[in-house]
Amino acid sequence: MKSIQTDVLPRIEEALRAAAEVLNSFANNVVNVQFKKGDDPVTEVDTKADKGLTSAVARTLGFHLSSSNSVQE
């Protein structure tokens, strides 16, 4: 029987690689900044990395993450 660690670690690594790809796509670029409720900034990078990571975690690990990186409308 596989241990949980040997089963989960490759899936976590896959999720982190997906988020890294998103972050690398913004290297050396100007990014848009919006504000959450109040004066709390959130960048385009924050939003896209968050979406990429939460999607990858849901896909690879089978559960959903809650995030604070959303802009209040």
N, CA and C atoms as a LAMMPS dump frame, in Angstrom:
ITEM: TIMESTEP
0
ITEM: NUMBER OF ATOMS
219
ITEM: BOX BOUNDS ff ff ff
-5.0000000000000000e+02 5.0000000000000000e+02
-5.0000000000000000e+02 5.0000000000000000e+02
-5.0000000000000000e+02 5.0000000000000000e+02
ITEM: ATOMS id mol type element x y z
1 1 1 N 0.849 -1.183 0
2 1 2 C 0 0 0
3 1 3 C 0.895 1.248 0
4 2 1 N 0.563 2.217 -0.836
5 2 2 C 1.315 3.469 -0.883
6 2 3 C 1.014 4.307 0.346
7 3 1 N 2.024 4.998 0.815
8 3 2 C 1.764 5.913 1.912
9 3 3 C 1.086 7.157 1.356
10 4 1 N 0.4 7.853 2.211
11 4 2 C -0.268 9.083 1.785
12 4 3 C 0.762 10.059 1.235
13 5 1 N 1.909 10.139 1.863
14 5 2 C 2.936 11.089 1.448
15 5 3 C 3.412 10.818 0.024
16 6 1 N 3.691 9.581 -0.329
17 6 2 C 4.185 9.296 -1.673
18 6 3 C 3.097 9.472 -2.716
19 7 1 N 1.849 9.379 -2.319
20 7 2 C 0.738 9.57 -3.24
21 7 3 C 0.423 11.062 -3.436
22 8 1 N 0.5 11.841 -2.384
23 8 2 C 0.082 13.244 -2.421
24 8 3 C 1.183 14.186 -2.922
25 9 1 N 2.416 13.928 -2.565
26 9 2 C 3.492 14.854 -2.922
27 9 3 C 3.617 15.121 -4.425
28 10 1 N 3.529 14.126 -5.293
29 10 2 C 3.596 14.426 -6.73
30 10 3 C 2.438 15.308 -7.195
31 11 1 N 1.271 15.141 -6.598
32 11 2 C 0.124 15.964 -6.984
33 11 3 C 0.286 17.393 -6.49
34 12 1 N 0.858 17.56 -5.308
35 12 2 C 1.135 18.908 -4.797
36 12 3 C 2.172 19.583 -5.688
37 13 1 N 3.192 18.841 -6.067
38 13 2 C 4.228 19.375 -6.946
39 13 3 C 3.624 19.83 -8.28
40 14 1 N 2.705 19.062 -8.829
41 14 2 C 2.038 19.428 -10.082
42 14 3 C 1.255 20.738 -9.918
43 15 1 N 0.555 20.878 -8.802
44 15 2 C -0.211 22.103 -8.544
45 15 3 C 0.717 23.31 -8.422
46 16 1 N 1.839 23.137 -7.751
47 16 2 C 2.794 24.237 -7.602
48 16 3 C 3.439 24.61 -8.932
49 17 1 N 3.719 23.624 -9.758
50 17 2 C 4.278 23.92 -11.087
51 17 3 C 3.282 24.729 -11.927
52 18 1 N 2.004 24.394 -11.836
53 18 2 C 0.976 25.127 -12.58
54 18 3 C 0.934 26.585 -12.121
55 19 1 N 1.011 26.813 -10.824
56 19 2 C 1.014 28.184 -10.308
57 19 3 C 2.284 28.913 -10.726
58 20 1 N 3.415 28.228 -10.724
59 20 2 C 4.684 28.846 -11.127
60 20 3 C 4.641 29.281 -12.584
61 21 1 N 4.001 28.499 -13.443
62 21 2 C 3.87 28.884 -14.849
63 21 3 C 3.123 30.205 -14.985
64 22 1 N 2.063 30.357 -14.218
65 22 2 C 1.299 31.61 -14.245
66 22 3 C 2.178 32.763 -13.775
67 23 1 N 2.873 32.571 -12.678
68 23 2 C 3.726 33.639 -12.14
69 23 3 C 4.842 33.999 -13.107
70 24 1 N 5.459 33.001 -13.72
71 24 2 C 6.542 33.269 -14.667
72 24 3 C 6.069 34.045 -15.889
73 25 1 N 4.812 33.896 -16.248
74 25 2 C 4.296 34.611 -17.417
75 25 3 C 4.241 36.122 -17.18
76 26 1 N 4.319 36.55 -15.931
77 26 2 C 4.27 37.968 -15.608
78 26 3 C 5.644 38.572 -15.32
79 27 1 N 6.691 37.775 -15.386
80 27 2 C 8.035 38.268 -15.069
81 27 3 C 8.379 39.459 -15.96
82 28 1 N 8.872 40.507 -15.345
83 28 2 C 9.314 41.722 -16.042
84 28 3 C 8.213 42.447 -16.808
85 29 1 N 6.973 42.276 -16.424
86 29 2 C 5.854 42.968 -17.062
87 29 3 C 5.174 43.904 -16.076
88 30 1 N 4.529 44.916 -16.594
89 30 2 C 3.704 45.807 -15.784
90 30 3 C 2.381 45.088 -15.552
91 31 1 N 1.878 45.14 -14.325
92 31 2 C 0.628 44.459 -14.009
93 31 3 C -0.406 45.447 -13.473
94 32 1 N -1.659 45.118 -13.688
95 32 2 C -2.761 45.931 -13.183
96 32 3 C -2.957 45.668 -11.699
97 33 1 N -3.328 46.727 -10.961
98 33 2 C -3.617 46.608 -9.537
99 33 3 C -5.037 47.098 -9.297
100 34 1 N -5.806 46.3 -8.569
101 34 2 C -7.138 46.702 -8.128
102 34 3 C -7.125 46.644 -6.611
103 35 1 N -8.222 47.018 -6.01
104 35 2 C -8.284 46.997 -4.555
105 35 3 C -9.461 46.173 -4.079
106 36 1 N -9.164 45.344 -3.071
107 36 2 C -10.227 44.627 -2.393
108 36 3 C -10.923 45.661 -1.51
109 37 1 N -11.815 45.236 -0.715
110 37 2 C -12.512 46.148 0.195
111 37 3 C -11.492 46.921 1.019
112 38 1 N -11.621 48.226 1.041
113 38 2 C -10.665 49.063 1.762
114 38 3 C -9.473 49.385 0.899
115 39 1 N -8.307 49.46 1.514
116 39 2 C -7.082 49.821 0.8
117 39 3 C -6.164 48.629 0.566
118 40 1 N -6.721 47.445 0.5
119 40 2 C -5.932 46.23 0.35
120 40 3 C -5.751 45.914 -1.136
121 41 1 N -4.528 46.096 -1.683
122 41 2 C -4.326 45.883 -3.118
123 41 3 C -4.292 44.405 -3.5
124 42 1 N -4.719 44.139 -4.708
125 42 2 C -4.6 42.8 -5.297
126 42 3 C -4.227 43.009 -6.76
127 43 1 N -3.154 42.36 -7.188
128 43 2 C -2.671 42.539 -8.556
129 43 3 C -3.265 41.476 -9.469
130 44 1 N -3.127 41.73 -10.754
131 44 2 C -3.531 40.764 -11.766
132 44 3 C -2.78 39.444 -11.554
133 45 1 N -1.537 39.547 -11.133
134 45 2 C -0.725 38.35 -10.858
135 45 3 C -1.33 37.565 -9.698
136 46 1 N -1.71 38.271 -8.612
137 46 2 C -2.342 37.609 -7.465
138 46 3 C -3.562 36.818 -7.911
139 47 1 N -4.418 37.487 -8.675
140 47 2 C -5.674 36.888 -9.091
141 47 3 C -5.458 35.666 -9.983
142 48 1 N -4.588 35.796 -10.978
143 48 2 C -4.366 34.676 -11.906
144 48 3 C -3.613 33.524 -11.246
145 49 1 N -2.64 33.831 -10.401
146 49 2 C -1.92 32.764 -9.691
147 49 3 C -2.869 32.035 -8.749
148 50 1 N -3.731 32.793 -8.083
149 50 2 C -4.707 32.2 -7.181
150 50 3 C -5.644 31.258 -7.94
151 51 1 N -6.156 31.714 -9.074
152 51 2 C -7.054 30.872 -9.868
153 51 3 C -6.331 29.624 -10.371
154 52 1 N -5.095 29.81 -10.833
155 52 2 C -4.33 28.667 -11.318
156 52 3 C -4.046 27.655 -10.222
157 53 1 N -3.654 28.142 -9.055
158 53 2 C -3.328 27.247 -7.947
159 53 3 C -4.576 26.556 -7.41
160 54 1 N -5.658 27.307 -7.223
161 54 2 C -6.865 26.672 -6.691
162 54 3 C -7.436 25.648 -7.674
163 55 1 N -7.346 25.94 -8.976
164 55 2 C -7.798 24.967 -9.986
165 55 3 C -6.928 23.721 -9.969
166 56 1 N -5.617 23.914 -9.881
167 56 2 C -4.698 22.782 -9.861
168 56 3 C -4.895 21.932 -8.609
169 57 1 N -5.115 22.565 -7.477
170 57 2 C -5.345 21.813 -6.231
171 57 3 C -6.646 21.023 -6.349
172 58 1 N -7.682 21.659 -6.874
173 58 2 C -8.955 20.949 -7.033
174 58 3 C -8.802 19.762 -7.978
175 59 1 N -8.08 19.974 -9.078
176 59 2 C -7.898 18.927 -10.077
177 59 3 C -7.001 17.793 -9.562
178 60 1 N -5.903 18.143 -8.906
179 60 2 C -4.932 17.116 -8.524
180 60 3 C -5.18 16.508 -7.153
181 61 1 N -5.719 17.301 -6.23
182 61 2 C -5.915 16.793 -4.872
183 61 3 C -7.378 16.536 -4.54
184 62 1 N -8.282 17.073 -5.36
185 62 2 C -9.697 16.784 -5.169
186 62 3 C -10.4 17.614 -4.115
187 63 1 N -9.843 18.759 -3.726
188 63 2 C -10.572 19.631 -2.807
189 63 3 C -10.376 21.079 -3.213
190 64 1 N -11.265 21.938 -2.719
191 64 2 C -11.262 23.348 -3.108
192 64 3 C -10.694 24.214 -1.99
193 65 1 N -9.947 25.213 -2.383
194 65 2 C -9.374 26.17 -1.44
195 65 3 C -10.205 27.439 -1.431
196 66 1 N -10.233 28.102 -0.3
197 66 2 C -10.869 29.404 -0.185
198 66 3 C -9.77 30.449 -0.267
199 67 1 N -10.05 31.569 -0.931
200 67 2 C -9.024 32.576 -1.125
201 67 3 C -9.495 33.956 -0.721
202 68 1 N -8.549 34.772 -0.304
203 68 2 C -8.862 36.166 0.018
204 68 3 C -8.44 37.099 -1.102
205 69 1 N -7.978 36.567 -2.235
206 69 2 C -7.486 37.397 -3.338
207 69 3 C -8.557 37.692 -4.374
208 70 1 N -9.721 38.101 -3.93
209 70 2 C -10.753 38.484 -4.882
210 70 3 C -11.111 39.947 -4.656
211 71 1 N -11.428 40.61 -5.737
212 71 2 C -11.775 42.019 -5.683
213 71 3 C -13.258 42.127 -5.365
214 72 1 N -13.608 42.961 -4.405
215 72 2 C -15.005 43.183 -4.055
216 72 3 C -15.643 44.119 -5.069
217 73 1 N -16.771 43.725 -5.607
218 73 2 C -17.454 44.553 -6.603
219 73 3 C -18.428 45.483 -5.913
